Amino acid sequence: MWQTGVFVYALVTIPVFIVLGLVAQLTRSRLARRLMEIVLLSGVAAFAVALGTLADDGLQWTLVVLLVALFAVGVVMHLRSYFRPSQGPS
């Protein structure tokens, strides 16, 4: 039963990470950036634990692969935003 909770937590961290990344980028808030990093690390750890319990269910593996792909796209978009020139006030 606890494995389901860990899996759900891992799934919830994906949109939370993306939203915190956007908030950190828009507001330049260090707190939001640190929270984003904590959510990212805890989500990756939760996925590692949850993947150990998914060895026999094909549907859950498909869901995990799709969500990891979505997470990877979010991370790439977030990292790209650091390398774009900022458009400050004119």
Residue pairs with C-beta under 8 A, 6 or more apart in sequence:
3 49
3 50
3 53
6 46
6 49
6 50
6 53
7 46
7 50
7 53
7 54
7 60
9 42
9 43
9 46
10 43
10 46
10 47
10 49
10 50
11 67
13 39
13 40
13 42
13 43
13 46
14 43
14 67
14 70
14 71
14 74
16 39
17 36
17 39
17 40
17 43
17 71
17 74
18 74
18 78
20 32
20 33
20 35
20 36
20 39
21 36
21 74
21 78
23 29
23 32
24 32
24 33
24 36
25 78
25 81
40 75
43 71
47 64
47 68
50 64
51 64
54 60
54 61
54 64
